[in-house]
Amino acid sequence: MLFAGCKEDTFTVGGRLENGGGHTLWLDEIAPDGPLFIDSIPIDSDGNFKFKYKMPYRSFFALHTDANNFALLLPDYGEKLDVRGDWNNLSLTYSVEGSPESGLLWQLQQLTNKGDAVITDLVDTARRYDSLYKANVVTKAVVAAKRHITDSIYRAERKLQKEYVCAFIEENAGSLSTMIALYKSFNSRPLITPNDTADFYYYDIVLGGLEDRHPDNPHTLRFRGTVDKMHMALITIDN
């Protein structure tokens, strides 16, 4: 009974990456003060890897092949995470099982991937029509009309992304994953802006949920200080 009552304070992450044989993964903690290197993880010739880590507290972890290619994880104590994907494009291809809150972060990554694809398509379209105009294939009016359409698509996608993030925060209040949702951006611009009184509502939701479920977590404590400063700034602006 004594051993059964003990709380395992580790998590295990493993899985298989296509095209990853012989490479090395890196595991960082996304700590309240910034990234903290944990360890390197060798991948065998078949693309398999496994690593076990003792967590001092619940936190975020980035399993990455390089600075821009990673899977963001949010393991709970005792969980065994199974990560699959392609070494060459981990952010776009990875999946994760065995960790519900890591699954929430996966959902947010899919949102980012979708937004990035929309932006890439819009930029490519704009460049293509600019080239056609320079080559005298289409008129300036045609280019202007196409830009109006792409602008409409851009605004609609941004609206959808923000609605998704706001609903995510409300539905998952208390999860550390809501901190990641809060700072999501579209085209390098934040979806939720703290200097907007209506948007600041979501900062309060995130903080309230974290203080209910993770009152002593370092991420919560750091975020509490951030929100307090924002409150003071808003009061100053209003006055």
Backbone as CSV, one residue per row, in Angstrom:
resi,resn,N_x,N_y,N_z,CA_x,CA_y,CA_z,C_x,C_y,C_z
1,MET,0.829,-1.199,0.000,0.000,0.000,0.000,0.863,1.248,0.000
2,LEU,1.976,1.180,0.698,2.883,2.328,0.761,3.416,2.655,-0.627
3,PHE,3.876,1.636,-1.351,4.423,1.863,-2.693,3.326,2.295,-3.657
4,ALA,2.133,1.765,-3.510,1.028,2.117,-4.391,0.639,3.564,-4.206
5,GLY,0.820,4.083,-3.010,0.436,5.458,-2.727,1.476,6.467,-3.152
6,CYS,2.678,6.026,-3.490,3.733,6.945,-3.907,3.433,7.481,-5.302
7,LYS,3.698,8.765,-5.507,3.456,9.412,-6.788,4.727,9.403,-7.613
8,GLU,4.690,8.726,-8.748,5.864,8.688,-9.599,6.114,10.078,-10.165
9,ASP,7.327,10.572,-10.009,7.625,11.941,-10.421,8.418,12.003,-11.723
10,THR,8.329,10.949,-12.508,9.033,10.919,-13.785,8.043,10.804,-14.937
11,PHE,8.525,11.084,-16.126,7.776,10.759,-17.333,8.761,10.132,-18.311
12,THR,8.231,9.337,-19.216,9.038,8.691,-20.246,8.547,9.137,-21.609
13,VAL,9.477,9.512,-22.466,9.110,9.862,-23.841,9.901,8.967,-24.790
14,GLY,9.197,8.397,-25.721,9.821,7.518,-26.694,9.004,7.520,-27.967
15,GLY,9.414,6.708,-28.910,8.671,6.642,-30.155,9.568,6.318,-31.329
16,ARG,9.123,6.725,-32.492,9.874,6.430,-33.711,9.735,7.578,-34.696
17,LEU,10.863,8.003,-35.268,10.872,9.076,-36.253,11.380,8.559,-37.595
18,GLU,10.581,8.731,-38.614,11.026,8.400,-39.967,12.216,9.290,-40.327
19,ASN,13.178,8.721,-41.016,14.386,9.445,-41.455,15.240,9.932,-40.286
20,GLY,15.002,9.347,-39.117,15.751,9.798,-37.946,16.880,8.882,-37.533
21,GLY,17.019,7.749,-38.207,18.030,6.770,-37.813,19.433,7.358,-37.728
22,GLY,20.068,7.179,-36.560,21.433,7.645,-36.366,21.558,9.097,-35.950
23,HIS,20.444,9.817,-35.937,20.481,11.227,-35.535,20.332,11.344,-34.012
24,THR,20.299,12.575,-33.540,20.141,12.860,-32.116,19.027,13.869,-31.910
25,LEU,18.176,13.612,-30.935,17.154,14.562,-30.499,17.665,15.326,-29.295
26,TRP,17.125,16.522,-29.094,17.437,17.289,-27.903,16.156,17.558,-27.135
27,LEU,16.261,17.475,-25.817,15.113,17.741,-24.961,15.418,18.963,-24.107
28,ASP,14.583,19.986,-24.246,14.686,21.200,-23.434,13.441,21.340,-22.579
29,GLU,13.609,21.867,-21.384,12.449,22.312,-20.619,12.194,23.768,-20.962
30,ILE,10.947,24.105,-21.240,10.581,25.507,-21.437,10.205,26.029,-20.052
31,ALA,11.210,26.402,-19.297,11.052,26.829,-17.914,10.488,28.247,-17.854
32,PRO,10.003,28.670,-16.699,9.457,30.032,-16.581,10.436,31.122,-17.004
33,ASP,11.726,30.887,-16.816,12.728,31.891,-17.177,13.305,31.691,-18.571
34,GLY,12.832,30.687,-19.305,13.340,30.442,-20.646,13.771,29.002,-20.836
35,PRO,14.223,28.645,-22.045,14.621,27.264,-22.342,15.783,26.792,-21.475
36,LEU,15.693,25.535,-21.042,16.732,24.925,-20.217,17.070,23.563,-20.818
37,PHE,18.302,23.405,-21.279,18.707,22.142,-21.890,18.673,21.014,-20.855
38,ILE,18.030,19.892,-21.235,17.934,18.733,-20.346,18.917,17.647,-20.752
39,ASP,18.831,17.188,-21.996,19.719,16.112,-22.429,19.573,15.895,-23.935
40,SER,20.517,15.168,-24.497,20.422,14.718,-25.888,19.959,13.265,-25.877
41,ILE,19.198,12.886,-26.897,18.608,11.550,-26.957,19.010,10.896,-28.274
42,PRO,19.804,9.835,-28.235,20.196,9.168,-29.477,19.031,8.406,-30.097
43,ILE,19.006,8.375,-31.405,18.001,7.619,-32.148,18.701,6.440,-32.809
44,ASP,18.166,5.237,-32.645,18.841,4.081,-33.222,18.635,4.033,-34.739
45,SER,19.226,3.030,-35.362,19.211,2.945,-36.824,17.808,2.777,-37.400
46,ASP,16.867,2.310,-36.580,15.493,2.135,-37.039,14.608,3.341,-36.751
47,GLY,15.193,4.372,-36.142,14.421,5.583,-35.842,13.774,5.593,-34.479
48,ASN,14.107,4.601,-33.635,13.495,4.513,-32.315,14.310,5.275,-31.272
49,PHE,13.629,5.807,-30.276,14.297,6.500,-29.184,13.473,6.361,-27.902
50,LYS,14.129,6.580,-26.753,13.441,6.514,-25.471,14.250,7.274,-24.434
51,PHE,13.540,7.993,-23.570,14.217,8.787,-22.546,13.291,8.943,-21.344
52,LYS,13.882,8.887,-20.152,13.112,9.044,-18.917,13.668,10.227,-18.137
53,TYR,12.763,11.034,-17.580,13.203,12.250,-16.897,12.390,12.461,-15.623
54,LYS,13.081,12.885,-14.571,12.431,13.173,-13.297,12.083,14.655,-13.241
55,MET,10.784,14.943,-13.133,10.316,16.326,-13.129,10.213,16.875,-11.716
56,PRO,10.832,18.027,-11.440,10.632,18.660,-10.132,9.256,19.311,-10.024
57,TYR,8.661,19.636,-11.175,7.323,20.229,-11.220,6.789,20.078,-12.641
58,ARG,5.467,20.222,-12.819,4.875,20.127,-14.154,5.393,21.266,-15.017
59,SER,5.817,20.937,-16.230,6.367,21.956,-17.094,6.225,21.556,-18.550
60,PHE,6.666,22.449,-19.444,6.655,22.211,-20.871,8.018,21.696,-21.313
61,PHE,8.018,20.826,-22.305,9.269,20.281,-22.828,9.228,20.308,-24.353
62,ALA,10.345,20.713,-24.947,10.470,20.725,-26.399,11.407,19.603,-26.815
63,LEU,10.886,18.694,-27.601,11.673,17.617,-28.188,11.980,18.062,-29.611
64,HIS,13.256,18.388,-29.885,13.515,19.023,-31.167,14.741,18.476,-31.885
65,THR,14.711,18.668,-33.206,15.833,18.292,-34.066,16.703,19.514,-34.360
66,ASP,16.080,20.690,-34.373,16.801,21.958,-34.481,15.904,23.036,-33.880
67,ALA,16.337,24.290,-33.958,15.625,25.366,-33.267,14.200,25.567,-33.767
68,ASN,13.942,25.237,-35.032,12.631,25.497,-35.619,11.821,24.247,-35.908
69,ASN,12.287,23.104,-35.431,11.653,21.830,-35.758,11.495,21.022,-34.484
70,PHE,10.296,21.024,-33.899,10.140,20.461,-32.560,8.716,19.978,-32.314
71,ALA,8.592,19.190,-31.245,7.293,18.795,-30.712,7.229,19.327,-29.288
72,LEU,6.217,20.112,-28.990,6.059,20.668,-27.654,5.195,19.725,-26.819
73,LEU,5.698,19.374,-25.629,5.050,18.368,-24.789,4.705,18.945,-23.417
74,LEU,3.658,18.393,-22.823,3.248,18.786,-21.472,2.893,17.520,-20.691
75,PRO,3.904,16.763,-20.294,3.658,15.472,-19.629,3.189,15.639,-18.190
76,ASP,2.454,14.658,-17.732,2.082,14.570,-16.321,2.949,13.486,-15.689
77,TYR,2.977,13.465,-14.369,3.781,12.475,-13.662,3.340,11.056,-14.022
78,GLY,4.308,10.226,-14.319,4.033,8.823,-14.592,3.620,8.517,-16.022
79,GLU,3.464,9.516,-16.861,3.013,9.261,-18.222,4.132,8.701,-19.096
80,LYS,3.716,7.901,-20.061,4.634,7.353,-21.062,4.192,7.869,-22.421
81,LEU,4.912,8.839,-22.923,4.548,9.492,-24.168,5.122,8.746,-25.366
82,ASP,4.298,8.594,-26.386,4.727,7.966,-27.631,4.642,9.012,-28.738
83,VAL,5.801,9.431,-29.231,5.871,10.475,-30.250,6.296,9.860,-31.580
84,ARG,5.530,10.149,-32.622,5.838,9.662,-33.967,5.874,10.838,-34.926
85,GLY,6.639,10.706,-36.003,6.697,11.760,-36.997,7.859,11.567,-37.942
86,ASP,8.171,12.636,-38.668,9.270,12.632,-39.626,10.361,13.550,-39.108
87,TRP,11.567,13.016,-38.991,12.714,13.788,-38.510,12.886,15.089,-39.298
88,ASN,12.642,15.032,-40.597,12.893,16.189,-41.464,11.888,17.313,-41.282
89,ASN,10.743,17.011,-40.677,9.724,18.042,-40.503,8.861,17.698,-39.299
90,LEU,9.478,17.705,-38.145,8.812,17.224,-36.941,7.592,18.063,-36.568
91,SER,7.700,19.391,-36.648,6.587,20.257,-36.238,5.322,19.994,-37.045
92,LEU,5.478,19.669,-38.315,4.326,19.451,-39.182,3.783,18.034,-39.110
93,THR,4.621,17.073,-38.735,4.229,15.667,-38.878,4.027,14.915,-37.572
94,TYR,4.440,15.484,-36.447,4.452,14.680,-35.229,3.047,14.411,-34.701
95,SER,2.912,13.290,-34.005,1.715,12.956,-33.241,2.188,12.482,-31.870
96,VAL,1.319,12.574,-30.887,1.699,12.160,-29.538,0.526,11.444,-28.877
97,GLU,0.842,10.323,-28.235,-0.160,9.564,-27.478,0.365,9.324,-26.069
98,GLY,-0.558,9.054,-25.161,-0.180,8.739,-23.782,-0.099,9.935,-22.872
99,SER,-0.494,11.110,-23.365,-0.408,12.329,-22.571,-1.495,13.300,-23.028
100,PRO,-2.633,13.325,-22.331,-3.750,14.173,-22.767,-3.389,15.646,-22.949
101,GLU,-2.609,16.191,-22.026,-2.303,17.621,-22.147,-1.264,17.890,-23.233
102,SER,-0.402,16.931,-23.505,0.468,17.057,-24.676,-0.372,17.018,-25.946
103,GLY,-1.479,16.275,-25.892,-2.413,16.243,-27.009,-3.062,17.604,-27.243
104,LEU,-3.312,18.346,-26.166,-3.859,19.693,-26.304,-2.860,20.607,-27.012
105,LEU,-1.587,20.474,-26.660,-0.568,21.272,-27.338,-0.453,20.880,-28.805
106,TRP,-0.652,19.598,-29.084,-0.653,19.142,-30.482,-1.775,19.833,-31.259
107,GLN,-2.942,19.968,-30.644,-4.055,20.667,-31.304,-3.674,22.105,-31.631
108,LEU,-3.013,22.777,-30.708,-2.588,24.154,-30.955,-1.542,24.227,-32.062
109,GLN,-0.666,23.221,-32.125,0.328,23.189,-33.193,-0.338,22.997,-34.547
110,GLN,-1.389,22.182,-34.593,-2.121,21.997,-35.843,-2.753,23.310,-36.294
111,LEU,-3.227,24.100,-35.338,-3.784,25.418,-35.658,-2.715,26.306,-36.282
112,THR,-1.519,26.314,-35.686,-0.416,27.097,-36.226,-0.031,26.620,-37.617
113,ASN,0.051,25.302,-37.797,0.402,24.748,-39.105,-0.607,25.184,-40.169
114,LYS,-1.884,25.169,-39.821,-2.931,25.577,-40.763,-2.770,27.056,-41.114
115,GLY,-2.535,27.888,-40.099,-2.353,29.311,-40.350,-1.146,29.594,-41.211
116,ASP,-0.049,28.887,-40.945,1.165,29.071,-41.750,0.927,28.689,-43.210
117,ALA,0.143,27.632,-43.410,-0.150,27.191,-44.785,-0.982,28.238,-45.518
118,VAL,-1.939,28.839,-44.813,-2.764,29.885,-45.428,-1.907,31.084,-45.809
119,ILE,-1.038,31.523,-44.890,-0.164,32.668,-45.165,0.747,32.378,-46.355
120,THR,1.344,31.190,-46.388,2.228,30.821,-47.491,1.490,30.863,-48.819
121,ASP,0.267,30.343,-48.824,-0.519,30.336,-50.061,-0.869,31.758,-50.506
122,LEU,-1.225,32.618,-49.555,-1.571,34.002,-49.896,-0.365,34.760,-50.443
123,VAL,0.787,34.555,-49.807,2.005,35.225,-50.262,2.378,34.745,-51.665
124,ASP,2.288,33.438,-51.893,2.607,32.891,-53.215,1.663,33.445,-54.280
125,THR,0.382,33.555,-53.929,-0.598,34.090,-54.869,-0.292,35.543,-55.214
126,ALA,0.019,36.344,-54.180,0.337,37.761,-54.405,1.559,37.910,-55.303
127,ARG,2.579,37.107,-55.054,3.797,37.177,-55.875,3.519,36.760,-57.311
128,ARG,2.678,35.746,-57.470,2.368,35.266,-58.811,1.646,36.337,-59.623
129,TYR,0.688,37.011,-59.000,-0.049,38.048,-59.724,0.802,39.286,-59.973
130,ASP,1.720,39.586,-59.057,2.654,40.689,-59.305,3.531,40.377,-60.518
131,SER,3.948,39.126,-60.627,4.775,38.720,-61.771,3.975,38.794,-63.074
132,LEU,2.720,38.377,-63.017,1.866,38.432,-64.205,1.632,39.878,-64.634
133,TYR,1.509,40.760,-63.654,1.315,42.179,-63.977,2.571,42.756,-64.633
134,LYS,3.732,42.428,-64.067,4.988,42.926,-64.620,5.222,42.389,-66.040
135,ALA,4.687,41.215,-66.298,4.838,40.611,-67.629,3.714,41.025,-68.582
136,ASN,2.863,41.970,-68.115,1.744,42.476,-68.923,0.729,41.397,-69.295
137,VAL,0.625,40.391,-68.431,-0.354,39.320,-68.668,-1.712,39.712,-68.095
138,VAL,-1.712,40.398,-66.956,-2.950,40.873,-66.338,-2.828,42.373,-66.087
139,THR,-3.976,43.012,-65.874,-3.989,44.457,-65.648,-3.851,44.774,-64.161
140,LYS,-3.612,46.048,-63.883,-3.506,46.499,-62.493,-4.817,46.277,-61.744
141,ALA,-5.924,46.417,-62.435,-7.235,46.206,-61.819,-7.417,44.753,-61.386
142,VAL,-6.916,43.834,-62.196,-7.006,42.410,-61.847,-6.180,42.121,-60.601
143,VAL,-4.982,42.707,-60.525,-4.120,42.519,-59.350,-4.800,43.075,-58.105
144,ALA,-5.405,44.255,-58.232,-6.090,44.872,-57.094,-7.263,44.015,-56.625
145,ALA,-7.996,43.448,-57.579,-9.138,42.592,-57.231,-8.671,41.335,-56.514
146,LYS,-7.568,40.777,-57.000,-7.041,39.571,-56.357,-6.547,39.880,-54.957
147,ARG,-5.927,41.039,-54.772,-5.464,41.416,-53.438,-6.633,41.607,-52.479
148,HIS,-7.731,42.121,-52.990,-8.926,42.276,-52.155,-9.412,40.908,-51.671
149,ILE,-9.364,39.927,-52.551,-9.783,38.570,-52.181,-8.834,37.974,-51.145
150,THR,-7.525,38.118,-51.399,-6.559,37.548,-50.456,-6.641,38.239,-49.102
151,ASP,-6.895,39.553,-49.088,-7.063,40.268,-47.821,-8.265,39.737,-47.048
152,SER,-9.337,39.433,-47.770,-10.543,38.880,-47.135,-10.261,37.504,-46.542
153,ILE,-9.509,36.683,-47.282,-9.139,35.351,-46.787,-8.273,35.476,-45.540
154,TYR,-7.338,36.428,-45.575,-6.452,36.656,-44.431,-7.262,37.027,-43.189
155,ARG,-8.166,37.990,-43.321,-8.965,38.436,-42.174,-9.856,37.311,-41.644
156,ALA,-10.417,36.527,-42.553,-11.294,35.425,-42.133,-10.514,34.363,-41.374
157,GLU,-9.307,34.041,-41.852,-8.495,33.028,-41.175,-8.041,33.522,-39.810
158,ARG,-7.642,34.778,-39.722,-7.241,35.334,-38.428,-8.399,35.285,-37.433
159,LYS,-9.592,35.621,-37.901,-10.783,35.584,-37.052,-11.041,34.162,-36.556
160,LEU,-10.939,33.176,-37.451,-11.146,31.784,-37.071,-10.101,31.326,-36.052
161,GLN,-8.851,31.730,-36.276,-7.779,31.337,-35.362,-8.008,31.921,-33.965
162,LYS,-8.399,33.175,-33.923,-8.634,33.805,-32.616,-9.821,33.165,-31.904
163,GLU,-10.879,32.886,-32.637,-12.045,32.232,-32.037,-11.670,30.867,-31.472
164,TYR,-10.838,30.144,-32.206,-10.401,28.822,-31.740,-9.616,28.954,-30.438
165,VAL,-8.663,29.888,-30.399,-7.819,30.067,-29.217,-8.662,30.490,-28.009
166,CYS,-9.592,31.414,-28.208,-10.433,31.871,-27.099,-11.288,30.724,-26.551
167,ALA,-11.871,29.928,-27.451,-12.671,28.780,-27.016,-11.794,27.750,-26.313
168,PHE,-10.593,27.538,-26.819,-9.650,26.593,-26.213,-9.359,26.989,-24.769
169,ILE,-9.106,28.253,-24.533,-8.787,28.738,-23.184,-9.961,28.529,-22.244
170,GLU,-11.149,28.827,-22.704,-12.332,28.671,-21.852,-12.618,27.198,-21.560
171,GLU,-12.450,26.349,-22.559,-12.764,24.922,-22.400,-11.715,24.179,-21.566
172,ASN,-10.488,24.677,-21.543,-9.404,23.971,-20.851,-8.815,24.773,-19.691
173,ALA,-9.620,25.644,-19.114,-9.156,26.455,-17.990,-8.584,25.555,-16.893
174,GLY,-7.413,25.919,-16.393,-6.746,25.109,-15.383,-5.609,24.289,-15.932
175,SER,-5.583,24.109,-17.249,-4.478,23.384,-17.887,-3.352,24.360,-18.205
176,LEU,-2.132,23.922,-17.976,-0.981,24.755,-18.334,-0.947,25.043,-19.837
177,SER,-1.617,24.199,-20.617,-1.628,24.400,-22.066,-2.271,25.728,-22.450
178,THR,-3.117,26.275,-21.580,-3.773,27.545,-21.903,-2.763,28.688,-21.965
179,MET,-1.617,28.539,-21.306,-0.579,29.563,-21.412,-0.030,29.619,-22.832
180,ILE,0.130,28.467,-23.456,0.607,28.421,-24.831,-0.437,29.014,-25.768
181,ALA,-1.706,28.678,-25.523,-2.789,29.220,-26.349,-2.829,30.739,-26.265
182,LEU,-2.600,31.262,-25.082,-2.685,32.697,-24.852,-1.689,33.477,-25.706
183,TYR,-0.539,32.878,-25.990,0.507,33.578,-26.723,0.593,33.159,-28.194
184,LYS,-0.449,32.484,-28.678,-0.452,32.090,-30.087,-0.524,33.328,-30.989
185,SER,0.145,33.224,-32.132,0.154,34.338,-33.073,-0.276,33.865,-34.459
186,PHE,-0.620,34.822,-35.288,-0.956,34.560,-36.690,-0.207,35.586,-37.517
187,ASN,0.636,35.103,-38.426,1.486,35.980,-39.223,2.365,36.861,-38.321
188,SER,2.887,36.241,-37.265,3.798,36.880,-36.304,3.127,37.974,-35.474
189,ARG,1.821,38.024,-35.470,1.085,38.994,-34.663,0.219,38.252,-33.656
190,PRO,0.258,38.661,-32.378,-0.506,37.937,-31.358,-2.001,37.944,-31.649
191,LEU,-2.635,36.808,-31.409,-4.084,36.727,-31.578,-4.811,37.404,-30.433
192,ILE,-4.238,37.305,-29.231,-4.810,37.939,-28.049,-3.823,38.992,-27.560
193,THR,-4.272,40.241,-27.481,-3.378,41.337,-27.109,-3.720,41.856,-25.723
194,PRO,-2.745,41.925,-24.818,-3.020,42.310,-23.429,-3.448,43.761,-23.263
195,ASN,-3.135,44.636,-24.235,-3.532,46.034,-24.096,-4.963,46.286,-24.557
196,ASP,-5.641,45.221,-24.970,-7.058,45.284,-25.323,-7.847,44.772,-24.113
197,THR,-8.720,45.617,-23.570,-9.458,45.252,-22.354,-10.264,43.974,-22.548
198,ALA,-10.884,43.826,-23.718,-11.678,42.618,-23.984,-10.785,41.391,-24.026
199,ASP,-9.626,41.511,-24.646,-8.702,40.388,-24.729,-8.109,40.042,-23.375
200,PHE,-7.931,41.042,-22.522,-7.307,40.784,-21.221,-8.155,39.835,-20.372
201,TYR,-9.414,39.751,-20.685,-10.317,38.802,-20.035,-9.731,37.392,-20.060
202,TYR,-9.059,37.048,-21.167,-8.519,35.692,-21.303,-7.266,35.496,-20.449
203,TYR,-6.537,36.555,-20.205,-5.418,36.450,-19.254,-5.943,36.106,-17.867
204,ASP,-7.044,36.722,-17.489,-7.636,36.439,-16.178,-8.160,35.008,-16.091
205,ILE,-8.736,34.510,-17.199,-9.222,33.131,-17.207,-8.056,32.162,-17.016
206,VAL,-6.980,32.379,-17.758,-5.812,31.503,-17.660,-5.256,31.531,-16.238
207,LEU,-5.077,32.714,-15.697,-4.512,32.819,-14.354,-5.426,32.189,-13.312
208,GLY,-6.725,32.440,-13.393,-7.660,31.865,-12.428,-7.630,30.349,-12.447
209,GLY,-7.596,29.771,-13.637,-7.554,28.315,-13.747,-6.272,27.731,-13.206
210,LEU,-5.143,28.378,-13.498,-3.858,27.884,-13.011,-3.751,27.991,-11.497
211,GLU,-4.275,29.055,-10.924,-4.207,29.199,-9.466,-5.115,28.201,-8.765
212,ASP,-6.151,27.739,-9.447,-7.017,26.695,-8.881,-6.334,25.334,-8.914
213,ARG,-5.700,24.986,-10.051,-5.156,23.642,-10.231,-3.660,23.524,-9.954
214,HIS,-2.924,24.592,-10.192,-1.459,24.550,-10.024,-0.965,25.779,-9.269
215,PRO,-1.466,26.018,-8.053,-1.156,27.274,-7.355,0.317,27.477,-7.052
216,ASP,1.067,26.404,-6.829,2.472,26.530,-6.444,3.437,26.265,-7.601
217,ASN,2.904,26.015,-8.788,3.765,25.742,-9.929,4.544,27.000,-10.314
218,PRO,5.834,26.885,-10.602,6.631,28.063,-10.979,6.071,28.826,-12.180
219,HIS,5.447,28.116,-13.119,4.844,28.804,-14.259,3.692,29.696,-13.800
220,THR,2.872,29.186,-12.875,1.760,29.965,-12.350,2.264,31.190,-11.601
221,LEU,3.263,30.993,-10.768,3.795,32.097,-9.969,4.374,33.186,-10.864
222,ARG,5.095,32.788,-11.899,5.675,33.762,-12.825,4.575,34.489,-13.595
223,PHE,3.563,33.748,-14.013,2.465,34.344,-14.764,1.661,35.300,-13.893
224,ARG,1.522,34.971,-12.617,0.834,35.866,-11.682,1.490,37.243,-11.669
225,GLY,2.811,37.270,-11.602,3.542,38.532,-11.617,3.345,39.288,-12.919
226,THR,3.334,38.549,-14.035,3.125,39.174,-15.340,1.754,39.820,-15.430
227,VAL,0.731,39.100,-14.993,-0.638,39.622,-15.057,-0.806,40.818,-14.126
228,ASP,-0.203,40.779,-12.955,-0.289,41.918,-12.024,0.275,43.178,-12.665
229,LYS,1.403,43.047,-13.355,2.005,44.201,-14.027,1.100,44.713,-15.144
230,MET,0.464,43.773,-15.862,-0.448,44.174,-16.938,-1.658,44.914,-16.386
231,HIS,-2.179,44.437,-15.255,-3.305,45.112,-14.605,-2.926,46.552,-14.270
232,MET,-1.765,46.749,-13.722,-1.320,48.084,-13.360,-1.179,48.963,-14.600
233,ALA,-0.676,48.399,-15.687,-0.514,49.166,-16.917,-1.877,49.584,-17.479
234,LEU,-2.868,48.679,-17.429,-4.193,49.003,-17.914,-4.850,50.077,-17.069
235,ILE,-4.653,50.017,-15.755,-5.201,51.026,-14.862,-4.602,52.390,-15.178
236,THR,-3.305,52.404,-15.429,-2.619,53.656,-15.765,-3.164,54.246,-17.063
237,ILE,-3.382,53.383,-18.064,-3.903,53.849,-19.359,-5.315,54.401,-19.190
238,ASP,-6.156,53.687,-18.413,-7.544,54.121,-18.219,-7.606,55.469,-17.515
239,ASN,-6.641,55.700,-16.593,-6.659,56.960,-15.850,-6.044,58.099,-16.671
